[in-house]
C-alpha cells in the first residue's frame, strides 16, 4: 500500500496544486454584480449650445462600447452606456448624477464642462460613486476626494502653456488682454494664464469676462481696440469664439491671438472664415495614430478631422472598462482599480496621480488653409531658439 501511495504521490500533489489554483482564481474573480448588463453613466450635453461637443462624446463612447462588447463584454456581461442629457446646465448635472446613484450606477463619465463636472463631483462624494471627467480642466476639481478623477490635465498647466506660446510665436506682443468666459473653466484658466505672465514676458493689460452663451461682443472688442492691446488670450467655448472673432473682424482688429482648447473644433473656421487663418491655440495632447480609430470615427462622424473630444471619451470609457474588469463593478472597487491603472489610450497614456489628476501633455494647434493643424515640436523648438 505504501508503494502504491508513493507511486501516485506526484499526481496527488499536482491535483492539490490545481485545486488550490482553481480555488484561488474563484476567490479572486472580480464581482461584476447581479445585473445582466454593466451600466456606465454618461453626463453629456446632447442638445443646446454645447451639443456639437456632446455628439463627439457619444461617438467616442459608442465606439468604445461596441469594441468592448464585440470582444465579449466584461466578465461575459455586455456594457451599456446610459446617457444623461445635461443640456449644458450644471444644476441639471447634479440632478442627473443623483439619478445615477438611485439607479445603482457606480461610475459616471463626464461632464465635459468644468461647471458641470464640479456639480457632479459634489454628488459623487456625497453618494460614494465614481466620477471621471474626460474634459473638465478646472483646477478646483483637484480638491475633491477619492471618488473624483479625470483623464485630462488641469488648467494650471494649460495657463502656463498659453503664456509660453505667446512668448514663442508672438514675442512682440507686450500688452495682452485676457478675454474669458465667466464660468469655472474660464476663470480657472484665466487665473492660471495671468499667474504665468512673467514666463510669457508680457503685461496683462486688462481682463474682460463675458457670459456663457453671449452673442454680441461690440463692447468687449471696442475696449480691446481702444486699449491698443498687442494680443488677446481668448478663453472660450467655440460657440462664443465664433461671435468674438466675427466682431473683431468687423472692427478691423489686428492683434496676435492665442486661444484655449475649447475653440479647437471643425466648426470654428466654417463659422469665422479667413479671419481665423493663422489662429493659434493650445490643447490637450490628442493626436491619434490608430488608423482603425480614425477610419471608424470618419464613418460615424462624417468628418475628415478627428475632434479631440471623441478620442478622449473613447479612452475614458476604455479606462473605466479596464478598471471594472480588474476590480469589479462597485464604486470602491473601481476607485481602487483606477488608482493603480496604467492605460495606453489612442491619444496617450493615462496614469492617475494621488488627487485623481493626470500629468500634463499639450499640443499647439494652428489654423492653416481652414483646417486645425498640429504645429510640429521641431518648429516650436526652432522658434524658441530664435527668441
C-alpha positions in Angstrom: 0.0 0.0 0.0 2.8 2.4 0.8 4.5 1.6 -2.5 1.3 2.4 -4.4 0.8 5.7 -2.5 4.4 6.7 -3.3 3.9 6.0 -7.0 0.8 8.2 -7.1 2.2 10.9 -4.9 3.3 13.3 -7.8 -0.2 13.1 -9.2 -1.8 13.7 -5.9 0.4 16.8 -5.3 -0.3 18.1 -8.8 -4.0 17.7 -8.2 -3.8 19.5 -4.9 -1.9 22.4 -6.6 -4.5 22.6 -9.4 -7.3 22.6 -6.8 -5.6 25.4 -5.0 -5.1 27.5 -8.1 -8.7 27.0 -9.2 -10.0 27.9 -5.7 -7.7 31.0 -5.6 -9.0 32.1 -9.0 -12.6 31.7 -7.9 -11.9 33.7 -4.7 -10.2 36.5 -6.6 -12.6 36.7 -9.5 -14.0 40.3 -9.5 -17.6 40.7 -8.6 -19.5 42.1 -11.6 -22.8 42.3 -9.8 -26.1 40.6 -10.3 -27.5 42.6 -13.3 -27.3 41.2 -16.8 -25.5 44.3 -18.1 -22.8 46.6 -16.8 -24.2 50.2 -16.9 -21.9 53.2 -17.0 -23.4 56.7 -16.7 -22.5 59.3 -19.3 -23.1 63.0 -18.4 -23.1 65.0 -21.6 -24.9 67.9 -23.3 -26.6 66.2 -26.3 -28.5 69.4 -27.2 -28.1 73.1 -26.7 -25.1 75.3 -27.4 -22.7 72.5 -26.5 -24.4 69.8 -28.5 -21.6 69.6 -31.0 -19.2 68.6 -28.3 -21.8 66.2 -26.9 -22.2 64.3 -30.2 -18.4 63.8 -30.4 -18.6 62.4 -26.8 -21.3 60.0 -27.9 -19.3 58.9 -30.9 -16.2 58.2 -28.8 -18.1 56.3 -26.1 -20.2 54.3 -28.6 -17.0 53.2 -30.4 -15.5 52.0 -27.2 -18.7 50.2 -26.0 -19.1 48.5 -29.4 -15.5 47.3 -29.3 -15.7 46.0 -25.7 -19.0 44.2 -26.4 -17.7 42.7 -29.7 -14.9 41.0 -27.5 -17.4 39.6 -25.1 -18.0 42.5 -22.8 -16.7 42.4 -19.2 -16.8 39.1 -17.5 -19.3 37.9 -20.1 -21.6 40.8 -19.5 -22.5 43.4 -22.1 -21.6 47.1 -21.3 -24.3 49.7 -21.6 -23.7 53.5 -21.8 -26.6 55.2 -20.0 -26.7 58.7 -21.5 -28.0 61.6 -19.4 -28.5 64.8 -21.4 -27.4 67.7 -19.2 -28.2 70.4 -21.8 -25.1 72.1 -20.6 -26.8 73.2 -17.3 -24.8 72.4 -14.1 -27.9 72.3 -11.9 -29.2 69.6 -14.2 -25.9 67.7 -13.8 -26.4 67.5 -10.0 -30.0 66.1 -10.5 -28.9 63.5 -13.1 -25.9 62.4 -11.0 -28.2 61.7 -8.1 -30.4 59.8 -10.5 -27.5 57.6 -11.5 -26.8 56.9 -7.8 -30.5 56.0 -7.3 -30.3 53.6 -10.3 -27.3 51.9 -8.7 -24.8 53.0 -11.3 -21.4 53.1 -9.5 -19.4 55.1 -12.1 -20.2 58.1 -14.3 -18.2 59.6 -17.1 -18.5 63.4 -17.5 -19.5 66.1 -17.6 -17.4 67.9 -20.3 -17.8 71.4 -18.8 -15.9 72.4 -15.6 -19.1 73.7 -14.0 -20.9 70.6 -14.8 -18.1 68.3 -13.5 -17.9 70.3 -10.3 -21.7 69.8 -9.8 -21.3 66.1 -10.4 -18.3 65.9 -8.1 -20.3 67.1 -5.1 -22.8 64.3 -5.6 -20.1 61.7 -6.3 -18.5 62.4 -3.0 -21.9 62.5 -1.1 -23.2 59.3 -2.7 -19.9 57.4 -2.9 -19.9 56.8 -6.6 -17.0 57.3 -9.1 -16.9 60.3 -11.4 -14.3 60.5 -14.1 -14.3 63.5 -16.5 -12.7 63.4 -19.9 -12.8 67.2 -20.5 -13.2 69.3 -17.3 -10.0 71.2 -16.7 -10.8 73.5 -13.8 -8.1 73.4 -11.0 -11.0 73.2 -8.5 -11.7 69.6 -9.4 -8.3 68.6 -7.9 -9.6 69.4 -4.5 -12.2 66.7 -4.3 -12.0 63.4 -2.6 -11.1 59.8 -3.6 -14.1 59.3 -5.9 -13.2 62.0 -8.4 -10.9 61.5 -11.4 -10.2 63.0 -14.8 -8.4 61.8 -17.9 -7.4 65.4 -18.9 -4.9 67.6 -17.1 -5.7 70.7 -15.1 -5.7 74.2 -16.5 -3.0 75.1 -14.1 -0.7 73.7 -16.7 -2.5 74.9 -19.8 -2.4 78.5 -18.5 1.4 78.3 -18.4 1.4 76.8 -21.9 -0.7 79.6 -23.3 1.7 82.2 -21.8 4.7 80.3 -23.2 3.1 80.2 -26.7 2.7 83.9 -26.7 6.4 84.3 -25.9 7.4 81.8 -28.7 5.1 82.8 -31.5 4.3 86.4 -30.7 7.4 87.8 -28.9 6.4 91.4 -29.8 3.0 91.2 -28.0 3.8 93.1 -24.8 0.3 94.2 -23.7 -2.2 91.3 -23.5 -5.9 91.4 -22.9 -7.4 88.2 -21.4 -10.9 87.7 -22.8 -12.5 84.8 -20.9 -15.8 83.1 -20.4 -17.2 83.7 -16.9 -17.6 80.2 -15.6 -15.4 77.6 -13.8 -13.5 76.7 -16.9 -12.8 80.4 -18.0 -12.0 81.8 -14.6 -9.7 78.9 -13.6 -7.7 79.1 -16.9 -7.6 82.9 -16.9 -6.1 82.9 -13.4 -3.5 80.3 -14.4 -2.6 82.3 -17.5 -2.3 85.6 -15.6 -0.1 84.0 -13.0 2.2 82.8 -15.8 2.7 86.3 -17.3 6.3 86.6 -16.2 7.1 83.3 -18.0 5.5 84.8 -21.1 7.3 88.1 -20.8 4.3 90.3 -21.2 1.9 92.5 -19.3 -1.7 91.7 -18.7 -3.2 95.0 -19.7 -6.8 94.1 -18.8 -9.0 91.0 -18.3 -12.6 91.1 -19.7 -15.1 88.4 -18.7 -18.2 87.6 -20.8 -21.3 85.4 -20.3 -21.7 81.9 -21.4 -24.0 81.9 -24.5 -23.3 85.6 -25.2 -23.6 86.6 -28.8 -22.9 90.3 -29.0 -19.3 91.5 -28.3 -19.3 95.0 -29.6 -18.3 96.5 -26.2 -15.6 93.9 -25.4 -13.8 94.3 -28.8 -14.1 98.1 -28.7 -12.5 98.1 -25.2 -9.6 95.9 -26.6 -9.1 98.2 -29.6 -9.2 101.4 -27.5 -6.6 99.9 -25.1 -4.3 99.3 -28.0 -3.6 95.7 -27.0 -1.0 93.7 -28.9 -2.6 90.3 -28.3 -5.6 88.5 -26.9 -5.7 85.4 -24.8 -9.1 84.0 -25.7 -10.6 81.5 -23.3 -13.9 80.4 -24.6 -16.1 77.7 -26.0 -16.3 77.6 -29.8 -19.9 79.0 -29.7 -18.8 82.3 -28.2 -15.5 82.4 -30.0 -17.3 82.4 -33.4 -19.1 85.6 -32.5 -16.0 87.2 -30.9 -13.9 86.8 -34.0 -16.6 88.0 -36.3 -16.9 91.2 -34.2 -13.1 91.6 -34.2 -13.0 91.3 -37.9 -15.9 93.8 -38.3 -13.9 96.3 -36.2 -10.7 95.7 -38.1 -8.9 94.4 -35.0 -5.3 93.3 -35.9 -3.7 91.6 -32.9 -2.0 88.3 -32.0 -4.4 85.6 -30.9 -3.8 82.6 -28.7 -6.8 80.5 -27.7 -7.7 77.7 -25.4 -8.7 74.2 -26.1 -12.4 74.9 -26.1 -12.0 76.6 -29.5 -10.4 73.7 -31.3 -13.3 72.2 -33.3 -14.0 71.9 -37.0 -16.9 74.3 -36.6 -14.6 77.2 -35.8 -13.3 78.0 -39.3 -16.6 77.2 -41.0 -18.3 80.0 -39.0 -15.5 82.5 -38.8 -13.8 82.2 -42.2 -10.5 83.6 -43.4 -10.1 85.9 -40.4 -9.3 82.8 -38.4 -6.4 81.8 -40.6 -3.2 81.5 -38.6 -5.1 81.4 -35.2 -3.0 79.5 -32.6 -4.5 77.6 -29.7 -3.2 75.2 -27.0 -5.0 71.9 -26.4 -4.6 68.7 -24.5 -2.4 66.2 -26.4 -4.9 64.2 -28.6 -3.1 63.2 -31.8 -4.5 59.8 -32.8 -2.2 57.4 -34.6 -4.5 54.4 -34.7 -5.8 54.1 -38.4 -8.7 51.9 -37.3 -10.0 54.5 -34.8 -9.6 57.3 -37.4 -11.4 55.4 -40.1 -14.3 54.4 -37.8 -14.6 58.0 -36.5 -14.8 59.4 -40.0 -17.6 56.9 -40.9 -19.6 57.7 -37.8 -19.0 61.5 -37.6 -18.9 62.1 -41.4 -15.9 64.4 -40.7 -12.3 64.1 -42.0 -10.8 65.7 -38.9 -11.0 63.9 -35.6 -12.3 66.3 -33.0 -10.4 65.7 -29.7 -13.5 65.1 -27.6 -14.1 61.8 -29.3 -10.8 60.1 -28.6 -10.7 61.4 -25.0 -14.2 60.0 -24.5 -13.2 56.7 -26.1 -10.1 56.4 -23.9 -12.1 57.3 -20.8 -14.6 54.5 -21.4 -11.8 52.1 -22.0 -10.1 53.1 -18.8 -13.4 52.6 -16.9 -13.9 49.2 -18.5 -10.4 48.1 -17.6 -10.9 49.2 -14.0 -14.1 47.2 -13.8 -12.6 44.2 -15.4 -9.8 44.0 -12.9 -11.5 45.4 -9.8 -15.2 44.6 -10.1 -18.4 46.5 -10.6 -18.7 48.7 -7.4 -17.7 52.2 -6.7 -15.0 51.3 -4.2 -13.6 48.5 -6.5 -13.5 50.9 -9.5 -11.9 53.7 -7.4 -9.2 51.3 -6.1 -8.5 49.9 -9.6 -8.2 53.4 -11.1 -5.6 54.4 -8.6 -3.3 51.6 -9.9 -4.2 51.7 -13.6 -1.6 52.2 -16.4 -3.6 52.6 -19.6 -2.2 53.5 -23.0 -5.0 55.1 -25.0 -5.4 56.2 -28.5 -4.4 59.7 -27.5 -1.7 59.0 -24.9 -1.1 57.3 -21.6 -3.5 57.6 -18.6 -1.9 57.3 -15.2 -3.6 58.9 -12.2 -1.9 61.0 -9.5 -3.0 60.9 -5.9 -5.6 63.7 -6.4 -7.2 62.0 -9.4 -5.4 64.1 -12.0 -3.1 63.0 -14.8 0.2 64.6 -15.8 0.1 67.4 -18.4 0.6 66.9 -22.1 -0.2 69.6 -24.6 -0.3 70.2 -28.4 -0.1 73.5 -30.2 -2.7 73.9 -32.9 -2.9 76.4 -35.8 -5.5 77.1 -38.5 -3.8 76.5 -41.8 -5.9 76.6 -45.0 -9.0 76.4 -43.0 -8.0 73.3 -41.0 -6.7 72.9 -37.5 -3.2 71.5 -37.8 -0.7 70.5 -35.2 2.4 72.6 -35.0 5.4 70.3 -35.0 7.7 70.3 -32.0 10.6 70.9 -34.4 9.0 74.3 -35.3 8.3 75.1 -31.7 11.9 74.4 -30.6 13.3 76.4 -33.6 11.1 79.3 -32.8 12.3 79.1 -29.2 15.9 79.2 -30.2 15.2 82.4 -32.3 13.7 84.2 -29.3 
